[in-house]
Amino acid sequence: MLLPVIHSFTCERIHYFMNSYYTVNIHTDQIRINQFKSQNTKYICTLTFDNKIYWYTEQQKIHAFGIIVKKKVKFFKGNYKDLEEMRRLIGCKIIFDGIVSLYKCNNQIGEGADSKVFKVEDNINKSLWALKCLERKDDFYQEIRMHQNLEHNHIIQFKEYFQGEQYYYIIMELMGGQTLSKLLEKNLITTHQQCKVIIQALLSALVYLKNEGIIHRDIKPANIMFAQSGRLDSLKLVDFNFAIRQNDTNVQPILCGMNTAPEALQDNPIYSDKMDVYSCGAILYKLYSGEDIHPIRYMQESNVFYDILRNGSIDFKVLEKANTPNQAIRLIKSMLEIDPFKRVNAQEALQLDYFQNESLSPTEKRSRFQQRYQNESLKIGITTDFEINIDQDAKSANIRKMEIHHHHH
């Protein structure tokens, strides 16, 4: 059964004697190239990650696309508007080639364990994007497989995938704001309203992911970004490196972090949508109290820390001391319930009275819950994502040395 055609246009193959014309039909799952004015399909290119589309550009316009036929690339020339539409429609369904002609690289804006992120400009329409550059094929396919059809306000949007000579590239929307971990470090989240905007956005993303059958497994402040600076409702969940589908059988274990649910750390780990709810509960706890759910002092001894995480007992009195509103405490407790079967799911959490319009009592409204002192231990520079990067420090020390060096001359 052929899926309907979503775009159709005429193109030509250039030959020595005579050009031949074709009709390109784009379906949601394949591209069919027919001989002009006939129903005979000459070439089929299925839209999967095993296939590649080549682009030929000149003077900032796309002039032709290429497909592989018998190990050679065959190019088809078309009207640039049709080709741009084609590019837009098949964007996240197939791998592209020719990143250099389509994008101009501005500057590096981030770095992960096995990846770098750059700010890039689309040569064709001048729009700005982020480009994530990955070295490892597995990381690349893992991330795009999870992200393939995700479209939600609070999940970072992917645009295109490229394979280069030695790197893999993901083009995604550019984040104008910072990560939630940066906002927490700077102590910028201080009102009930701000907390509510953040947790509401996170939970709505979780409801969507559950419907899509995806578990993120690594929700933490460093993986929460804001598309626009100063707008908390522009929150986006990023980094699907550890994500799995609900029915995946052979699953990589996860790195245990401060916000990891206890059931995911047992000898027979349980991975479900509830583990993401737990991580969001841990974040909300921190938003209100300024503290992590487990005291940071245990982190120095990793085996003790692991046991504390597995055991999952949490001191909720910290929240009361920080003047957290009662509805917020109830919501946090229900999200941090140790037993995943008793824990609320994201949909249930959003029904709790915390989210009903005027949930604060007059006194709660007046008391700012953030009468907090910067937690001493945080000054030492331990971050809660506690993947402390030693190389990073060494690098910045070298740069400092160089700067000092320059000043003396």
GUTIPA-892712 format. One line per 10 residues: their letters; for each residue x, y, z of N, C-alpha, C. Coordinates in pm, whole numbers, plus 50000, padded with zeros to 5 digits. Layout:
! residues N
a) X Y Z X Y Z X Y Z  ...
***
This chain:
! residues 409
mllpvihsft) 50085 49881 50000 50000 50000 50000 50089 50125 50000  50081 50205 49894 50163 50327 49884 50102 50438 49969  50187 50501 50048 50139 50617 50125 50124 50735 50028  50035 50830 50063 50008 50939 49968 50132 51025 49938  50128 51090 49823 50238 51179 49782 50223 51312 49855  50331 51360 49922 50319 51489 49991 50379 51604 49912  50460 51570 49812 50514 51677 49726 50560 51613 49595  50539 51684 49485 50574 51628 49356 50630 51738 49266  50736 51708 49194 50793 51810 49103 50871 51742 48990  50904 51823 48890 50977 51771 48774 51126 51798 48790
cerihyfmns) 51209 51704 48747 51353 51729 48749 51415 51668 48625  51542 51697 48603 51606 51642 48481 51743 51585 48512  51780 51485 48434 51917 51430 48439 51990 51487 48319  52110 51538 48341 52186 51598 48232 52269 51489 48163  52250 51475 48033 52331 51377 47958 52403 51451 47845  52496 51382 47778 52571 51448 47670 52479 51493 47557  52390 51404 47517 52311 51435 47397 52178 51500 47433  52105 51430 47519 51969 51478 47545 51940 51464 47693  51877 51565 47751 51841 51553 47892 51715 51469 47906  51711 51388 48013 51588 51312 48034 51513 51371 48154
yytvnihtdq) 51382 51373 48145 51300 51436 48251 51232 51330 48336  51216 51366 48463 51153 51273 48558 51056 51350 48647  50964 51275 48706 50877 51332 48810 50922 51274 48943  50949 51361 49039 50988 51315 49172 50865 51319 49262  50829 51205 49317 50716 51199 49411 50768 51169 49551  50742 51260 49643 50786 51236 49781 50668 51184 49861  50685 51063 49914 50585 51003 50004 50640 51018 50145  50557 50987 50246 50610 51003 50382 50722 50904 50413  50730 50793 50337 50830 50691 50370 50931 50663 50258  50914 50727 50142 51006 50700 50031 50999 50809 49925
irinqfksqn) 51103 50811 49842 51103 50902 49726 51096 50812 49604  50999 50839 49516 50987 50760 49392 51013 50852 49273  51102 50811 49186 51135 50893 49070 51083 50822 48946  50982 50882 48883 50916 50819 48767 50963 50883 48637  50957 50804 48530 50984 50864 48400 50875 50967 48374  50915 51078 48313 50824 51192 48297 50693 51150 48229  50581 51198 48284 50448 51172 48229 50420 51023 48215  50475 50943 48305 50439 50801 48301 50433 50750 48444  50372 50635 48463 50361 50579 48597 50478 50486 48627  50569 50473 48531 50681 50380 48551 50783 50437 48649
tkyictltfd) 50801 50369 48759 50899 50416 48857 51037 50366 48817  51128 50460 48799 51262 50423 48757 51354 50402 48878  51341 50490 48980 51427 50480 49100 51342 50493 49226  51380 50417 49328 51314 50431 49458 51421 50453 49564  51397 50552 49649 51489 50575 49761 51404 50575 49888  51421 50473 49973 51339 50469 50095 51398 50565 50198  51308 50627 50274 51354 50724 50373 51389 50652 50502  51512 50601 50509 51560 50538 50631 51701 50590 50657  51750 50562 50776 51884 50610 50813 51995 50532 50744  51960 50427 50670 52063 50356 50594 52088 50424 50461
nkiywyteqq) 52000 50516 50425 52012 50582 50295 52062 50725 50308  52112 50776 50194 52172 50908 50197 52122 50991 50079  52102 51119 50104 52070 51213 49995 52186 51311 49984  52230 51336 49861 52339 51431 49836 52278 51561 49785  52336 51673 49826 52286 51802 49778 52395 51873 49699  52354 51936 49590 52449 52016 49513 52401 52161 49518  52485 52250 49571 52442 52390 49582 52538 52480 49506  52481 52591 49461 52560 52695 49395 52498 52828 49431  52582 52927 49464 52532 53059 49502 52416 53054 49600  52436 52978 49705 52340 52969 49814 52199 52925 49774
kihafgiivk) 52195 52843 49670 52068 52780 49635 52097 52633 49604  51997 52548 49635 52015 52406 49602 51975 52388 49455  52064 52326 49377 52035 52309 49235 52002 52164 49198  52050 52071 49281 52027 51931 49246 52035 51845 49371  51973 51727 49362 51990 51629 49470 52041 51500 49407  52110 51420 49488 52164 51295 49435 52122 51177 49520  52103 51063 49454 52077 50938 49528 52178 50836 49481  52197 50732 49559 52293 50629 49520 52222 50523 49436  52275 50502 49317 52221 50396 49232 52340 50309 49192  52336 50182 49227 52447 50090 49198 52582 50149 49237
kkvkffkgny) 52590 50192 49361 52715 50244 49420 52766 50375 49359  52689 50436 49270 52727 50568 49218 52620 50669 49254  52660 50795 49265 52561 50898 49295 52505 50954 49165  52372 50950 49151 52307 51009 49034 52241 51139 49075  52272 51248 49003 52215 51377 49039 52095 51413 48950  51997 51476 49012 51878 51522 48941 51864 51672 48965  51852 51746 48856 51845 51891 48865 51700 51935 48878  51675 52033 48964 51536 52078 48978 51529 52225 49015  51407 52277 49023 51385 52414 49067 51423 52425 49215  51496 52529 49251 51549 52536 49389 51438 52539 49494
kdleemrrli) 51321 52596 49459 51212 52600 49558 51159 52460 49587  51149 52380 49482 51105 52241 49500 51206 52164 49583  51334 52190 49555 51440 52116 49626 51445 52156 49774  51418 52285 49801 51416 52327 49942 51300 52263 50015  51187 52255 49948 51069 52191 50007 51098 52043 50032  51164 51980 49937 51202 51840 49953 51293 51823 50075  51391 51912 50085 51484 51905 50197 51409 51917 50330  51312 52009 50334 51235 52030 50457 51152 51906 50493  51091 51846 50391 51002 51733 50415 51074 51606 50459  51195 51585 50407 51261 51457 50439 51366 51475 50549
gckiifdgiv) 51381 51600 50599 51483 51637 50698 51524 51532 50798  51434 51483 50879 51477 51392 50987 51453 51246 50954  51438 51214 50824 51403 51075 50790 51516 51000 50721  51620 51073 50684 51727 51014 50603 51856 51092 50634  51970 51035 50603 52096 51105 50628 52132 51192 50508  52182 51312 50533 52224 51401 50425 52376 51400 50411  52420 51442 50293 52563 51462 50269 52581 51607 50224  52699 51664 50247 52724 51798 50195 52696 51908 50295  52735 51886 50420 52707 51985 50524 52781 52116 50497  52899 52106 50437 52983 52225 50417 52915 52326 50323
slykcnnqig) 52844 52275 50224 52781 52368 50131 52650 52424 50186  52590 52354 50284 52461 52401 50336 52473 52490 50460  52584 52477 50533 52598 52553 50657 52730 52625 50668  52726 52739 50735 52848 52811 50766 52866 52803 50917  52985 52765 50961 53009 52745 51104 53052 52876 51170  52983 52917 51277 53021 53040 51347 53121 53015 51459  53075 52956 51569 53168 52934 51682 53120 52818 51769  53213 52765 51847 53176 52654 51936 53099 52709 52055  52990 52641 52092 52910 52690 52206 52897 52588 52318  52943 52465 52294 52930 52368 52403 53015 52245 52376
egadskvfkv) 53029 52162 52479 53110 52042 52465 53057 51935 52558  53037 51814 52504 52995 51702 52588 53110 51604 52597  53082 51486 52651 53187 51386 52667 53244 51346 52530  53155 51313 52437 53204 51269 52304 53150 51357 52193  53121 51481 52224 53063 51566 52120 53098 51712 52142  53086 51789 52035 53103 51934 52044 52981 51998 51981  52945 52117 52028 52829 52186 51971 52873 52321 51916  52831 52351 51794 52866 52477 51728 52741 52554 51691  52758 52685 51680 52650 52767 51627 52673 52778 51477  52571 52746 51398 52588 52748 51252 52477 52828 51185
edninkslwa) 52506 52870 51062 52406 52945 50986 52373 52868 50860  52245 52855 50832 52199 52789 50711 52228 52881 50592  52311 52834 50499 52350 52919 50384 52233 52955 50294  52132 52870 50293 52021 52890 50200 51926 52998 50251  51881 52984 50378 51783 53082 50426 51831 53167 50544  51960 53157 50575 52024 53242 50675 51975 53221 50820  51900 53113 50844 51854 53091 50982 51967 53031 51066  51960 53050 51198 52066 53004 51289 52025 52874 51359  52120 52783 51373 52094 52652 51434 52212 52611 51520  52192 52506 51598 52304 52445 51670 52341 52318 51595
lkclerkddf) 52472 52291 51589 52518 52170 51522 52592 52087 51626  52546 51965 51646 52615 51875 51738 52699 51780 51654  52827 51777 51687 52921 51699 51608 52964 51578 51691  52937 51457 51642 52966 51335 51718 53072 51252 51647  53159 51190 51727 53264 51108 51668 53218 50966 51646  53129 50920 51735 53096 50778 51733 52963 50751 51666  52968 50662 51572 52851 50625 51494 52737 50578 51585  52771 50496 51687 52666 50441 51775 52591 50550 51849  52667 50649 51901 52604 50760 51974 52507 50833 51882  52553 50854 51759 52474 50928 51661 52343 50855 51633
yqeirmhqnl) 52353 50725 51599 52232 50651 51564 52139 50634 51684  52199 50618 51803 52117 50608 51924 52032 50734 51940  52097 50848 51926 52026 50974 51951 51920 51001 51845  51952 50977 51718 51853 51010 51614 51741 50906 51611  51770 50783 51653 51665 50681 51655 51559 50718 51758  51605 50772 51872 51512 50810 51977 51433 50935 51939  51500 51023 51868 51444 51157 51849 51357 51165 51724  51360 51056 51648 51313 51060 51511 51187 51143 51486  51078 51110 51555 50954 51181 51522 50904 51270 51636  50994 51304 51728 50947 51382 51843 50921 51527 51806
ehnhiiqfke) 50801 51573 51840 50769 51713 51819 50688 51760 51937  50749 51836 52022 50681 51887 52141 50746 52019 52181  50662 52107 52229 50707 52238 52275 50825 52238 52369  50832 52135 52453 50934 52133 52558 51040 52025 52535  51057 51986 52409 51164 51893 52373 51241 51954 52257  51371 51955 52266 51451 52021 52163 51420 51960 52026  51407 52047 51925 51369 52003 51791 51492 51973 51706  51493 51857 51642 51600 51824 51549 51556 51863 51408  51653 51901 51324 51618 51944 51188 51673 51852 51080  51803 51820 51089 51864 51737 50984 51982 51659 51040
yfqgeqyyyi) 52016 51550 50970 52129 51466 51009 52226 51454 50893  52355 51469 50921 52457 51457 50816 52562 51356 50856  52618 51292 50755 52735 51209 50779 52849 51266 50697  52962 51296 50764 53077 51350 50693 53181 51243 50676  53302 51284 50645 53412 51189 50627 53438 51111 50756  53450 51186 50868 53479 51113 50992 53385 51147 51106  53298 51245 51085 53207 51284 51193 53062 51269 51152  52977 51268 51253 52832 51266 51232 52777 51396 51289  52677 51452 51223 52627 51583 51264 52476 51582 51282  52433 51648 51389 52289 51668 51409 52264 51818 51410
imelmggqtl) 52172 51863 51326 52133 52005 51327 52009 52017 51414  52016 52103 51515 51901 52117 51605 51876 52263 51638  51761 52291 51699 51730 52431 51725 51831 52490 51823  51860 52618 51803 51961 52687 51882 51898 52736 52011  51964 52711 52124 51911 52756 52252 51970 52893 52287  51884 52990 52306 51932 53125 52339 51959 53144 52486  51897 53059 52570 51913 53073 52715 52015 52973 52768  52018 52960 52901 52118 52873 52963 52057 52741 53008  52138 52659 53071 52085 52535 53129 52025 52567 53265  51938 52480 53311 51880 52498 53444 51990 52490 53551
sklleknlit) 52094 52409 53527 52200 52402 53629 52269 52537 53647  52287 52610 53536 52347 52745 53547 52255 52838 53627  52124 52832 53601 52031 52919 53673 52032 52886 53822  52044 52758 53854 52049 52717 53995 52177 52766 54061  52288 52752 53990 52415 52799 54046 52409 52947 54079  52344 53021 53990 52338 53167 54011 52224 53205 54103  52152 53103 54154 52042 53128 54247 51935 53219 54187  51898 53194 54064 51806 53284 53994 51660 53241 54004  51636 53121 54059 51496 53079 54067 51450 53090 54211  51366 53190 54236 51337 53222 54376 51189 53232 54407
thqqckviiq) 51100 53211 54311 50959 53224 54345 50882 53096 54313  50768 53083 54381 50680 52969 54360 50637 52963 54213  50606 53078 54156 50558 53084 54019 50662 53028 53921  50789 53063 53944 50896 53013 53857 50907 52860 53864  50899 52809 53988 50907 52662 54005 50794 52594 53930  50676 52656 53939 50557 52597 53878 50569 52590 53726  50618 52699 53666 50637 52702 53520 50731 52590 53477  50839 52574 53552 50940 52474 53516 50886 52332 53527  50822 52300 53640 50778 52161 53660 50660 52128 53568  50578 52228 53540 50465 52204 53450 50515 52169 53309
allsalvylk) 50617 52243 53263 50675 52216 53131 50737 52076 53128  50812 52042 53233 50877 51910 53238 50775 51798 53236  50670 51813 53318 50570 51707 53324 50494 51693 53192  50469 51804 53125 50397 51791 52997 50486 51720 52894  50617 51744 52899 50709 51671 52811 50706 51521 52844  50698 51488 52974 50695 51347 53015 50568 51276 52969  50454 51347 52977 50328 51287 52930 50343 51251 52782  50400 51344 52706 50419 51323 52563 50514 51205 52538  50627 51202 52610 50724 51094 52590 50661 50958 52621  50578 50955 52726 50515 50827 52762 50426 50780 52648
negiihrdik) 50351 50872 52589 50265 50835 52476 50348 50787 52357  50467 50840 52343 50556 50799 52233 50634 50672 52271  50620 50629 52396 50689 50507 52440 50837 50525 52466  50877 50647 52507 51020 50673 52529 51048 50712 52674  51154 50656 52730 51199 50692 52865 51333 50765 52848  51344 50883 52905 51464 50966 52885 51583 50912 52966  51560 50877 53091 51655 50815 53184 51771 50903 53232  51776 51028 53189 51888 51111 53233 51842 51256 53252  51730 51272 53321 51679 51408 53341 51751 51471 53460  51820 51580 53432 51894 51652 53536 51906 51796 53490
panimfaqsg) 51939 51888 53581 51941 52030 53543 52030 52061 53423  52138 51985 53403 52226 52012 53289 52161 51975 53156  52059 51890 53160 51990 51848 53037 51858 51922 53016  51843 52033 53087 51724 52116 53069 51774 52254 53027  51730 52298 52909 51778 52426 52858 51660 52519 52829  51692 52645 52807 51587 52741 52774 51617 52801 52638  51515 52798 52552 51534 52845 52414 51555 52995 52412  51488 53065 52506 51504 53210 52513 51549 53249 52652  51645 53338 52656 51697 53383 52784 51586 53457 52860  51574 53428 52989 51476 53499 53070 51332 53450 53054
rldslklvdf) 51312 53347 52973 51176 53293 52959 51173 53147 53001  51124 53123 53123 51125 52987 53175 51029 52897 53099  50927 52956 53035 50832 52871 52962 50889 52826 52827  51014 52869 52797 51076 52820 52673 51164 52698 52702  51136 52631 52814 51214 52515 52859 51215 52403 52755  51332 52342 52737 51344 52227 52646 51425 52116 52713  51375 51996 52701 51449 51879 52747 51546 51842 52635  51675 51823 52667 51774 51792 52563 51847 51662 52597  51929 51617 52505 52022 51506 52525 51953 51371 52551  51924 51302 52442 51857 51172 52453 51957 51056 52442
nfairqndtn) 52080 51080 52490 52185 50978 52479 52153 50849 52551  52080 50859 52662 52052 50738 52741 51908 50691 52723  51835 50757 52634 51693 50726 52620 51674 50585 52565  51563 50523 52603 51528 50390 52548 51379 50390 52515  51339 50293 52432 51196 50274 52408 51144 50180 52516  51016 50198 52553 50963 50124 52667 50977 49973 52652  50975 49925 52527 50981 49779 52510 51119 49729 52469  51221 49817 52474 51357 49771 52441 51399 49660 52538  51465 49557 52485 51505 49448 52573 51649 49459 52620  51745 49464 52525 51885 49474 52573 51920 49622 52588
vqpilcgmnt) 51929 49664 52711 51939 49806 52740 52070 49836 52812  52139 49941 52768 52260 49985 52838 52224 50029 52980  52304 49991 53079 52279 50048 53212 52310 50198 53210  52258 50269 53309 52280 50414 53308 52387 50452 53409  52441 50571 53392 52531 50626 53494 52442 50669 53610  52480 50633 53732 52391 50675 53840 52425 50819 53877  52322 50898 53894 52341 51039 53928 52255 51074 54047  52268 51197 54093 52195 51245 54209 52044 51223 54195  51991 51235 54072 51846 51231 54055 51793 51097 54006  51879 50992 54011 51835 50863 53957 51740 50793 54052
apealqdnpi) 51632 50738 53997 51532 50668 54079 51591 50539 54137  51555 50507 54263 51613 50389 54329 51590 50258 54253  51472 50242 54191 51445 50112 54125 51535 50090 54003  51592 50199 53949 51678 50185 53830 51819 50145 53870  51847 50142 54001 51981 50110 54048 51988 49974 54118  51877 49901 54118 51877 49769 54182 51951 49670 54092  51972 49548 54146 52044 49448 54067 51966 49410 53941  51834 49406 53954 51750 49391 53834 51675 49521 53814  51738 49615 53744 51680 49749 53739 51545 49752 53667  51457 49839 53716 51329 49861 53647 51340 49996 53579
ysdkmdvysc) 51323 49998 53447 51321 50125 53374 51178 50149 53326  51116 50255 53375 50982 50288 53326 50968 50439 53323  50852 50485 53275 50829 50630 53271 50836 50690 53411  50817 50608 53514 50816 50658 53651 50955 50705 53695  51060 50652 53632 51194 50695 53675 51219 50841 53633  51159 50881 53521 51171 51021 53479 51092 51113 53572  50978 51062 53621 50898 51140 53717 50980 51164 53843  51050 51058 53887 51132 51069 54007 51239 51177 53990  51308 51173 53875 51413 51273 53850 51357 51415 53852  51237 51433 53796 51174 51566 53798 51135 51606 53940
gailyklysg) 51094 51508 54021 51063 51535 54162 51188 51584 54235  51301 51521 54203 51428 51561 54266 51465 51704 54227  51435 51739 54102 51465 51875 54055 51375 51976 54126  51248 51942 54141 51154 52034 54208 51194 52053 54355  51240 51945 54417 51289 51952 54555 51401 52054 54564  51491 52047 54467 51605 52139 54467 51562 52283 54436  51464 52298 54347 51417 52433 54313 51362 52503 54438  51289 52427 54519 51230 52489 54639 51328 52502 54754  51413 52400 54775 51493 52401 54897 51635 52452 54875  51679 52451 54751 51818 52487 54725 51914 52374 54757
edihpirymq) 51859 52259 54800 51946 52145 54838 51917 52028 54744  52014 51938 54733 51988 51814 54661 51910 51718 54749  51845 51617 54688 51765 51523 54770 51854 51440 54862  51982 51427 54828 52075 51357 54917 52189 51453 54948  52227 51464 55075 52333 51560 55111 52460 51532 55033  52517 51638 54983 52633 51628 54896 52755 51567 54967  52759 51577 55099 52879 51529 55171 52901 51379 55153  52793 51304 55118 52811 51160 55099 52878 51128 54966  52885 51226 54881 52931 51196 54745 53077 51154 54739  53155 51199 54837 53297 51166 54834 53319 51014 54838
esnvfydilr) 53233 50942 54910 53252 50797 54917 53150 50732 54827  53196 50690 54709 53098 50650 54608 53014 50529 54651  53072 50434 54725 52991 50317 54761 52879 50354 54859  52911 50442 54954 52809 50491 55048 52700 50562 54968  52745 50645 54876 52653 50726 54798 52558 50637 54718  52613 50533 54659 52534 50441 54578 52426 50376 54665  52464 50337 54786 52365 50276 54876 52255 50375 54913  52294 50500 54936 52195 50602 54970 52097 50621 54855  52150 50625 54733 52063 50641 54616 51968 50522 54603  52022 50401 54623 51940 50280 54607 51832 50272 54712
ngsidfkvle) 51866 50319 54831 51774 50306 54942 51663 50412 54931  51697 50527 54874 51596 50624 54836 51527 50700 54948  51582 50696 55069 51512 50772 55175 51558 50917 55171  51460 51007 55186 51486 51149 55165 51433 51229 55283  51505 51330 55323 51461 51416 55433 51373 51528 55378  51242 51518 55405 51150 51620 55353 51137 51742 55444  51199 51731 55565 51191 51845 55658 51265 51967 55599  51364 51937 55515 51440 52044 55449 51345 52138 55375  51240 52080 55314 51144 52161 55238 51065 52253 55329  51025 52199 55445 50949 52282 55539 51035 52398 55588
kantpnqair) 51162 52367 55619 51252 52473 55665 51265 52584 55562  51252 52547 55435 51269 52647 55329 51136 52715 55295  51034 52698 55381 50902 52760 55356 50837 52715 55226  50856 52590 55190 50793 52540 55068 50643 52529 55091  50558 52578 54997 50413 52565 55014 50371 52419 55029  50262 52396 55104 50219 52258 55132 50187 52178 55006  50120 52243 54911 50086 52169 54788 50213 52123 54717  50316 52207 54723 50442 52171 54657 50504 52050 54727  50500 52051 54861 50557 51937 54935 50482 51808 54900  50348 51818 54891 50269 51699 54856 50306 51648 54716
liksmleidp) 50321 51740 54623 50357 51701 54486 50495 51634 54484  50591 51697 54553 50728 51644 54554 50730 51504 54616  50658 51487 54729 50655 51355 54794 50596 51249 54702  50491 51287 54628 50428 51186 54542 50517 51150 54423  50603 51245 54382 50694 51216 54270 50819 51141 54316  50852 51157 54446 50972 51090 54500 50937 50966 54581  50816 50914 54562 50776 50790 54627 50873 50679 54586  50925 50604 54687 51027 50503 54657 50974 50391 54567  50851 50348 54592 50793 50238 54516 50737 50291 54383  50797 50249 54270 50753 50304 54141 50604 50276 54112
fkrvnaqeal) 50553 50166 54170 50412 50132 54143 50316 50224 54218  50365 50281 54328 50281 50375 54403 50305 50519 54358  50417 50541 54290 50453 50677 54248 50355 50727 54143  50326 50857 54145 50237 50912 54041 50306 50908 53905  50228 50900 53799 50288 50923 53667 50270 51071 53634  50325 51113 53521 50327 51256 53489 50185 51313 53476  50097 51235 53413 49959 51278 53393 49889 51300 53527  49910 51206 53620 49847 51216 53754 49904 51335 53830  50034 51355 53818 50099 51466 53889 50036 51599 53848  50008 51613 53718 49952 51739 53668 49809 51764 53718
qldyfqnesl) 49744 51659 53770 49607 51675 53823 49607 51722 53969  49725 51719 54034 49728 51752 54177 49699 51901 54202  49657 51930 54326 49609 52066 54357 49716 52173 54339  49841 52132 54336 49951 52227 54313 49927 52307 54184  49870 52241 54084 49853 52306 53953 49719 52377 53937  49631 52364 54038 49503 52435 54026 49531 52582 54054  49455 52669 53983 49493 52810 53971 49550 52876 54095  49463 52908 54191 49515 52981 54306 49541 52886 54421  49654 52821 54420 49673 52717 54520 49745 52768 54644  49795 52892 54640 49871 52940 54755 49782 53013 54855
sptekrsrfq) 49805 52987 54983 49734 53064 55086 49801 53201 55097  49729 53302 55147 49787 53437 55157 49923 53439 55227  49938 53361 55335 50067 53363 55405 50177 53302 55318  50143 53193 55250 50243 53128 55164 50286 53224 55053  50190 53303 55005 50223 53398 54900 50324 53499 54948  50307 53543 55075 50395 53648 55126 50533 53595 55157  50540 53471 55208 50673 53424 55248 50747 53376 55123  50857 53442 55093 50940 53391 54984 51012 53270 55039  51000 53157 54969 51055 53036 55029 51205 53035 55020  51260 53134 54947 51403 53131 54926 51477 53217 55026
qryqneslki) 51457 53198 55156 51543 53276 55244 51662 53187 55268  51740 53171 55166 51845 53071 55180 51982 53134 55166  52074 53069 55230 52211 53112 55217 52270 53022 55113  52365 53072 55039 52433 52985 54943 52491 52869 55022  52453 52752 54986 52499 52632 55053 52653 52625 55049  52715 52613 55166 52862 52616 55174 52926 52516 55077  52872 52394 55077 52940 52290 54998 52941 52324 54850  52844 52407 54806 52839 52438 54663 52953 52530 54623  53005 52604 54721 53112 52696 54689 53238 52623 54646  53250 52499 54692 53369 52422 54656 53366 52391 54507
gittdfeini) 53249 52417 54446 53240 52395 54302 53205 52253 54265  53145 52180 54360 53095 52048 54321 52962 52073 54253  52942 52022 54133 52812 52045 54071 52731 51919 54090  52600 51936 54090 52514 51821 54117 52515 51723 54004  52566 51764 53890 52568 51664 53783 52692 51580 53802  52763 51611 53908 52888 51551 53950 52955 51459 53849  52964 51509 53726 53058 51444 53638 53167 51549 53626  53253 51552 53725 53349 51661 53732 53458 51635 53628  53479 51732 53543 53568 51712 53431 53707 51768 53462  53797 51679 53496 53931 51722 53536 54002 51793 53420
dqdaksanir) 53991 51734 53299 54059 51792 53182 54021 51937 53164  53892 51963 53184 53839 52097 53166 53920 52197 53249  53942 52162 53377 54015 52253 53465 54158 52271 53415  54216 52160 53375 54354 52167 53327 54362 52260 53206  54263 52245 53116 54261 52330 52997 54252 52476 53036  54157 52508 53125 54137 52650 53156 54261 52704 53229  54328 52618 53307 54450 52663 53374 54557 52700 53270  54567 52617 53166 54664 52646 53059 54633 52776 52989  54506 52797 52963 54466 52920 52895 54503 53038 52983  54477 53023 53113 54512 53131 53206 54662 53159 53201
kmeihhhhh) 54741 53052 53200 54886 53068 53193 54924 53150 53070  54861 53113 52958 54892 53183 52834 54859 53331 52846  54743 53360 52905 54703 53500 52918 54802 53577 53004  54840 53516 53116 54935 53582 53207 55064 53610 53131  55103 53510 53054 55224 53518 52975 55221 53641 52883  55105 53657 52817 55091 53769 52725 55105 53904 52793  55048 53912 52914 55050 54040 52984 55193 54087 53013  55282 53991 53036 55417 54031 53074 55496 54090 52960  55456 54059 52837 55538 54106 52725 55502 54247 52683
***
